[in-house]
Amino acid sequence: MDVLEKFLNSVSYKFPKGYPDMNDPEDVKLLTSILESYIPEADQSEEKSSDEPTLSPKQQDLQKIINFIDKRETEGGKVPSKLKLFDLLAQYTYKYYNSELGDIKTVFPEPVSKLEDWKEYVNSEERNKGELIERAIVGYAQDQGVESELLRGQGKDVSIGGKEIECKSSERNTITTILQTSYYKDDANKFYLFASNSKTPNLDIRIVSSQLLYRLNLGDDIADELSTKKQSQKLLDQISDGLATLDFPTMIQTSLATGESQETTKTFKVAKNVKIRFIISISS
């Protein structure tokens, strides 16, 4: 008598027919429960853990952000709020870039902070809104006892406690992410400040790591290639395919014929979440 026969004989009394009838759903259900009872709980947990690798808390938090971005990309009209996404990005930054933030956290202690009555920190209404906000941030930081100054250069607007910050502002309760002269850097000591509601007396301020934005938008595979090989063939192929969809000769001709700069309405996407657009401007 083999092992299977011994097993069936030992449990036969539990079945109406004296054996499990595999055509009877109730017999199948009972047999399944009996078999599961013979598997030790420890073995079940070990099997589960081997199939599902354990993620660290940092990896779990990053995966929540990635899932949120994927949801925004796939759900069409049911798009989760961009503000909610940047709440998550700011929370991640404050949790995992705590030491790199330095005195920025003294000025803006929460992932989403308020700069109340922000216009009190500027002396003029003559400059553009973006520059006014940058001056207000510097004045507010200095008022908190933190060294701060305006910076002039691509990809840097202000310095707070020695940390470079690029500022992006919006008049409405939304986030502006259009990058015109620079792109996110793989730099743990650089940050982006997103200011919203600039038409109101109180600004909402979100501070997000440049390095986090860099890797989320490029994707780990391309970001790793760029950091080691200084170029990514995958990214180059995506760019070439995207450029092939644009009619630059016609755009340039239209600019010359009309005397107006042409901004293409057609964009293309590369990497994980990067959208490319072009503006044709003519000089002589």
Protein Blocks (a to p, Z undefined) as FASTA:
>chain_A
ZZklmmmmmmmmmpmnlpacfkbmklmmmmmmmmmmmpcfklmmmmmmmmmccddfklmm
mmmmmmmmmmmmmnommpccfklmmmmmmmmmmmmmmmmnmmmmmmmmcfbdcdehkllm
pcbfkbcfklmmmmmmmmmmmmnopacdddddehiabdcehiacdddddfbdcddfbdfk
bccdddfkbccdddehklbmbdcdddddfklmmmmmnopklmmmmmmnopafklmmmmmm
mmmmpcfklmmmmmmmnopacddfbdcdehjlpccdddddddZZ
